[in-house]
Amino acid sequence: MTEATQTKCACNPCLCNVSLETAVLKDGKGYCSQACADGHPNGQVCGRSGCNCAA
């Protein structure tokens, strides 16, 4: 059995996968960026290329 090393960002509209080692953790969930973890204050985007999850 192999162990997962990546997961989808917990931000619902976000398309990013995130490494479990580098994820921003909040409330037991992994996010690809602080903007996603914080719920996109002031419309901040996650900053990943090709993803505009706060737009």
C-alpha positions in Angstrom: 0.0 0.0 0.0 1.4 3.4 -1.0 1.0 6.5 1.1 -0.4 9.7 -0.6 2.0 12.6 -0.8 -0.3 15.1 -2.5 -3.9 16.1 -2.1 -6.3 18.6 -3.7 -6.3 22.0 -2.0 -9.2 22.2 0.5 -10.4 25.5 -1.1 -13.4 24.3 -3.0 -13.0 26.2 -6.3 -9.2 25.8 -6.3 -7.8 23.4 -8.9 -4.4 23.0 -7.3 -2.8 19.9 -5.8 -0.6 20.5 -2.8 2.2 18.5 -1.2 1.3 17.3 2.3 4.8 18.4 3.4 4.4 22.0 2.2 0.6 22.6 2.6 -0.7 25.5 4.7 -2.6 23.7 7.4 -5.7 25.2 8.9 -8.5 23.5 10.9 -7.0 20.1 9.9 -7.1 20.8 6.2 -4.3 21.4 3.6 -4.3 24.4 1.4 -1.9 25.4 -1.4 -1.5 29.0 -0.1 -2.3 31.3 2.8 -4.9 33.1 0.7 -6.9 29.9 0.3 -6.5 29.0 3.9 -7.8 32.4 5.0 -10.8 32.3 2.7 -9.4 34.8 0.1 -9.6 38.1 2.1 -10.0 41.1 -0.2 -10.3 38.8 -3.2 -6.7 37.5 -3.0 -6.0 34.7 -5.4 -3.9 31.7 -4.5 -1.1 32.8 -6.9 -0.7 29.4 -8.6 -0.3 29.6 -12.4 -3.6 28.9 -14.2 -5.7 28.9 -11.0 -7.9 31.9 -10.3 -10.0 30.4 -7.5 -10.9 33.8 -5.9 -11.8 35.4 -9.1 
